[in-house]
Amino acid sequence: MSLDKRAWIVEATIADMQHAMEEGLMSSVELVQLYLERIGLYDGWLRSILEVNPDALQIAQELDQERRNLGARGRLHGIPILLKDNIDTGDRLHTSAGSITLADSYAAKDSFVAAKLREAGAVILGKSNMTEWANFMSSTMWAGYSSRRGLTLNPYGPGEMFVGGSSSGSGAAVAANLAAAAIGTETSGSIISPSSQNSLVGLKPTIGLVSRTGIIPITRTQDTAGPMTRTVEDAAILLGAIAGADDLDEVTKTAAQARVEDYTKFLDASYLKQARIGIPRYYYKHLDRDRLDIVESAIDVLREQGAAIIDPVELPCQGTRWDANVLRYEFKKYVNDYLANVDPSLPVHSLAEVIAYNEAHADIALKYGQDTLIWAEETSGSLTEKEYMESKRKNKERAGTMGIDHVLREHQLDALLFLGNEYGPDLAARAGYPSVTVPGGYAENGIIAPGGYNTKGPQGITFIGTAYSEPVLIQLAYGFEQATKHRVPPKLSCQSSE
């Protein structure tokens, strides 16, 4: 058997790549070379990748030799993976959260997530672009923009379709087949949004399933890393690789009994026959015709596959006015903790110094201003404010106990269904609960939504559940994916804006 490798790599799954390497049809070196070639061809205009790993080919060569001598470590052996630029790697890649203030920052060691990926045999291919400071810099910043790389574009409609944020580069790169998969991070919607907008599977885990050690933070209450892939199977493989208990992240120890070593055992499409899925119509009221049709079509598919559809269901928290106080107060505390430990030669070691540096370099640093950074700096950084503690309590109780948990329990539901990043993923994030989005179709016509983005283009169907319900969510997502197969790759051209 011979391969047209350049054609084969498009939409190849992790299992496809692993099989090809085991059969001697492909090597890790060739995989890396193919992706580097595609990055060179297409990323000049996508701007999805900040930098490629200068050691990627050498690492791949060593892993190929290890495979020949000892066999593969597992499913990720030799697989090229991108990491969002706020995830530390102790190598020759920078970690900057997209900010020029940290453009010269090399992490002293791997984050927990990067170390787990290396242990599994993955090749860290590079760092993906992101909305600067995970979109916690400016109230007017466009999703996907960073001062280091500019604006990431959606490969399905560059300059026209919303790319989603803040893991924008991870979403665009994986959608365009510039890597096997990527790791994004989410505080609220930052995995689900770009995955939905780029026709990907995005899985935001329960807080505590995956360590945050070595990730530039917004908040310890809501932050987590998670997989962004082209298939549910690939997301399950990656989740199993990065999940784990970490002595430096206490919350991961609470998940010990709920954590699963291999999430691929939940790739069971037949589970839909026993599933109960709630339809929270209140959160569909604002949808335009095209996007509502995508939701209705998804509901019909799930019903046809045997799922019990409870329509409508109401959440006690619907209509609640939410605030960003947990993010505001925790950002100063935890970003100061991170910056205090970066190399002494760097120009910033606190949030105050970041703000000052940006002001001194406003022509390149402040295209969208920094009102959110200033807003966060106004807090004490001690996490003792009454406003902060009340918001943290409200988020957990109203979104979790009195919201998602209440309606799941009332109707004996497995999950709730939402469109993309519309409302539901924010509720799950506030509660610390998991979400998974799966390609759900394509809106031919779009309206201009609040925030100014066009709603045309790929749309995800998102399932949210209670804490540590990843096994159930993977079964639902896999069943829907197998029944629909909505994902198609974008049509790319070799144009360049650089």
N, C-alpha and C positions, 0 to 999 in steps of 0.2 A: 504494500500500500504506500502510495506517495501522497504528499499534501501540497496543495497550493497554499503555502503558509500565510501569505499576506491576506488572502481571502478567508482562510480558516480562522484566523485570530478574531475576526469580527463576530461578536456574540459568543465566542467560546466560553464555556463554563469552567469552573475550577476542576470539576470532574473530567471534562474533556482534556484539559491541559495535563492533568495528572496521568490520565490514560495514555496520552501521546508520549509523555516522558517515559513511562514504564515500558512502552512498546518500542522505544528507541526511535520514534518518528520525530521527536522534538527534544530539545534540551532546554534547561532553564536559561542558559546563555542566549539561545535563539529567541525565547520568549521575551527576554529583556530587550534584545535587539529589535524585535518586531515592534514592541511598544515605544521604544525610543524613536524609531523611524516614524511611527504615527504621530508622536508628539512633535517631531520636527516638521511634519507635513501640515498639521492642523492646529497646533496650539498657538501659533503666532497670532491668530485672530480670536481663538476661544479664551486665551489667557486663563486657563484653568489650573495651570501648574506654576508654582513659584520657582522651583528648582528641582533638577533631577539629581539623584544620588551619584556622585562621581565614582563611587565604589560598587555600583550595582552589578556591573559585569563581572568584576572579580568575585563578589559574593556568590553570584550565580554559578560561576565556574567551580568554586569550592563546593557548592551544594551538589553540582553534577558529579563531581568526583566522589563525594560522600555517598551519593545514591549508588554509584558503581561499586563502591567498596563495602558499604554496609546496608544499603537499601534506604528507602525513603522514611523520613521521620513520621510522616502522616500526610493528610490531604493537602496541606499548605506547603509541602516541600518544594522549593524552587518557584513558587508562585509570586509574581510581582504585585505588590500592594502599595497604594499611596496613603499617606497620612496627612490629615489636616495640619495646617501650619501652627497650631497651638499645642501640638503633641511633641514633647521632648524626644529627641534621638541623640544619643551620645556618639555622634559620628561627625562627618563633614557636611551635614545638612544644618542650616540655621533653623531656629524656632523663634518666630517673631509675632505671631498673631496678626500677620499682615501689616505690621506697623514699621515705619522707617526708624522708629526709636529703638527697635530691637533687630534691625537689619543685619547687624554684625554679631548677633548672639548665638553662640554655640552652647547647647546644654552640656553639663558636666557628665551626665549619664542618661541612659534610656529611661523614658517613662515606663510604668508598669506594663502598659499596653504594648509599647514597642518591644519591650523585653519578651513578652509572651509571644508576639509574632515571630521574633527571631528564633526563639526556642522551638517554635513549631516548624521552622525552616523557611519562612516567608522571606522574600527579597523586598526590602523597603526601597521602592523605586524612586521616591521623591516626596516632596511636600506640595500639597495642593493649595491653591489660592483660597481665600476666605473673606467674608465681610470683616473688615478690620475690627480688632478687639471683640470679635464674635457679635458684631452689630450692637455693641454697648458703648459706642463712642459719640454718636451724633443722632439726633432725632430725625434728621433729614438724609442720612446716608443711604445710598442706593444699595440694595442687597447685592453682594458679590464684589463690592469695591474694596480695594485696599491701596494704601499709598505705595506699597512695594510693587504692585503688579498692575494696578488699574482694575477695570471692570470685567469680571468674568461674564461670558455670554452663554446663552442657552443654545446648544448645538441644533435644536429643532427649529429655531428661528432667531438667529443672532441679531441682537439689537431690537427685536420685536417682542419676543416672548420673555416673560419673567423667568429668571434663573433660579430664584429661591435663595434663601440664606439661613444661617451663615456658613454652612458647609457647602458653599456654592461651587468651589473648584472641585471638590470631591464628586459632587453630583454631575457636573458637566463632563469631567474627565472620564468617569466610568460610563456614562451614557454614550460618549463618543468612542468608546473602546480604546482609551489611552492607558488603561491598566486593567488587571483582572478584577480588582475591587478596590474599595477605599474604606478608611475609617474616618467617620465624621464625629463631631461632638454636638451635643444639644443641651441647651438650658430650657428653651421653649420653642419647639418646632424646627430647630436648626439642622436636624437630620431629616425629619419628615417633610419639611417644605421643599428643599432642593431635590429630594428623591421623587416626590410627587411631580414636580415641575419638569423633571428630566426622565420620566418614565422608568424609574428604578424601584427596587425594593429597598426600603429604609427601615431599620429596626432600632428604636430607642428603648434600651433596657430599663428595667426597674432600677431605681437608685440603690446602689449597693451590690449589684450583680457584677459590675466592672469597676475597677479601681480608677480613681482620678489622679493618683500620684504622678507628678510630672506633666500635668496638663495646665496650661495657662487658664486661670479660672474666671468665671463670673460669680458663681455661687456654689457653695458646698451643698446647699439644700436641693438644688435641681440639676446640677451638671452631671453629664455622663458621656462616655464615648459609645459608639455603636457602629454596626456595619452598614455600608451602602453598596449595593450589588445589583446585578442584572437579573438574578433569580432568587427565589426564596431559599432554595437549597444552598446557594453560596452564602446567603446571610446566616443560615443556621450553622454552616461550617465556621464562619468567622466568629460568630458569637461564642461558640464553644472554645475557640482558641484564645479569646481575650478575656473571658470571664475568669474570676479567681479571687481568692482572699488575699489581702495585702495588709501586712502589719502597719503600714504607714497610712492606711485609709480605714479607720475603725468601722465605718458603716458596712464595709464588705464582709466583715465577720458575721454580721447579722443574717447574711444571705446563705450561709454555709449549707443549711439543710435544703434550701430551695434551688441551689445551683445544680445544673446538670452538665456532665462532662461532654456529652454528645447530643446536640440538639437536632441532628439529622434524623434521629429515630422518630421525630414527630412529623416527618414529611408524609402525612397520611391524608390523602384527598378524601377518603371515605368518611372522615370525621364529620364532614358537613351534614351527613345524614342524621346525626344526633345533635347537631349544634342548635343553640337558641341565640338569636342575634336581635338586639334592640335597635329600633329606628328612632332617633331623637329628632323629630320633625322640627322642633323649635329652632334648631341650629341650621336648618335648610332654608329658612325664610328669605334670606338675602340672595340666594343663588339665582343666577340668570338661567335662561331656558336650556342652553347647551349643557351646562354643568349639572343642572337638576336632572336632565335626561340621563347623564352618565350614572348618577346615583340610582335612579329608578331602574336602569338596566342592570346594575350590579345587584340590586335587591331581587330582581326577577331571576338572575342566574343562581343566586344563593338558594332561592326558593325551589328552583328546578332541580338543584343538586340535593334537595331533601332537607335543607335547614328550616327550622321553625322561625318565622319572621314575626316579631312582636312589634306592631306598628299602629299607633305611635307609642313611645314611652316618654315620660317626663322626668327630668332631673330636678330635685328640690333646689339646686343651685342655679338653674337657668334664670337669666336675667340679673344675676349678681354683677355688680360693678367691681372689676378687679383692679388692682394697682401693681406697680413694679417695685414696691418698697423692699421686698426681700432681695431683689437683684441690686437695687441701689445701695443698700447698707452693707451687704456681704461683698460686693465687688471691691470696695475700698480695702476692707480687711484682708481679703484673700489675694488680691492682686499685689498689695504691698508685701504680703508674705512671700509671694513668688519672686517679685523683683528684688527683694532684699538678698536673694541668694544667687542672682545672676553675676556674671564675671565683673570684678571691680573696674575693669577698663571700659565698661559700657557707660553711656551717658545718662542712663536712667536707672534709679533704684527705688522708686516710689511713684505712686500715682501723681503726686504733686510735681515730680520731676518730669514725668511724661507730658503733663499739661504744659509745663514751661518749655520743654524742648519743642513741642508742636508749635507753640506760639513763636518761638525763635526761628522756626523753619516753615512758617505758615504757607509759603508759596507751594511747597510740595506736600505738606502734612495736613493741611486743613481745607481741602476742597469742599468738605461738607461741614466744617466746624467741629467743635468738640463739646457741645452743651451737655451731653450725657456724662462725659468724664467729669466736667466741672460740677454737675449736680451730685455725682457720687462723692467727689472730694469734699463737699460741704458737710458730710456726715462725720461722726467722731472716729469711725473705724473700730470702735470698741464693741459693737453689737449689743449695746445696752439700751438703746432708745425704745421707748414704749411703742412708738409707731411701727418699728421693725418687728418687734415680738408679736404684736397684734396681727400684723399682716401674715407672718409666718404661720401663726395658729389658724387664721381664717383660711389660708390656702389649703392647708392639710385637711381641716375639718370639712369645709364646704365643697371643695373639689373632690376629696377622697371619701371620708366617712359619710358625709351627708349628700354626696353627689354621685360619683361613679359607683361606690360600694352599695349605696342605698338602692339605686335602680337595678343593679345586677342582682342583688338579693331579692328585691321585690318581685322580679319576673323570672328568677332563676336563669339568668342570662350568662352566656359565655363571654360576650363582648358587645360593645356598641359600635355602630358604623357611622363614619363621617366621610366627607369628601376631603381628600388631601390634608392640608394643614388648617382647615377651617374649624376653629373653635375647640374641637375635641382634643387634639394633641396638647393644647395649652392647659386644659383641665387635667389631663394625665400628667403633664410636667409639674404642675403645681402640687399634685398629690404625690409625686414621685413614682408614678405607675408607668407601665410600658405601653408603647404604640408600635404598630407596624403598618406600613403603607405598601401597596402593590399597584402596578400599572392598571388603570381602570378605563382608559380610553383617551380620546383626543377631542377637545372642544374646537370645532371649526371656526366658530365666531366668538369673539371676546368682548367684554365690556371693560371699561377702565374702573378698576376696583379702588376702594379707599387706599391711599398710599401711592396711587398713580400708575399701578402696573396693569398690563393687559392680561385678562384671564384666558385668552386663547392659548391652545397648546395642550401638552400632556397633562393628565389629571390622575391622581392616585385615589384609590379606595383604601381608607384607613380604618383599622380595627384597634380599639383600645379596651384594656381590661384592668383587673385589679393587680395588686402587687404580686410579682413573680408568676404571672400568668403567661409568660413567654411560650411554654409548650402548647398551650391552647391557641394563642395568637398565631403561632407558626402553622398549626394545623389548619386554621381558618384561611390564612393567607395562601398557603400552598394549595388548598382545595380550590380557592377562587382563581389563582393563577393558572392551574392546570385546566380549569373549565373555560378559561377565556383567552389566554395567551395574547394579551393586548400589546405587549411590548414589541416594537419594531425599532431597529436602529435609525438614528438620524442620517440624512443624506449630507455628506460633508464634501467641501471643496478645499482645494489646496491654497486658497487665498491667504494672504498674510497682511496684518496691519502694522507689522514691525519692520 
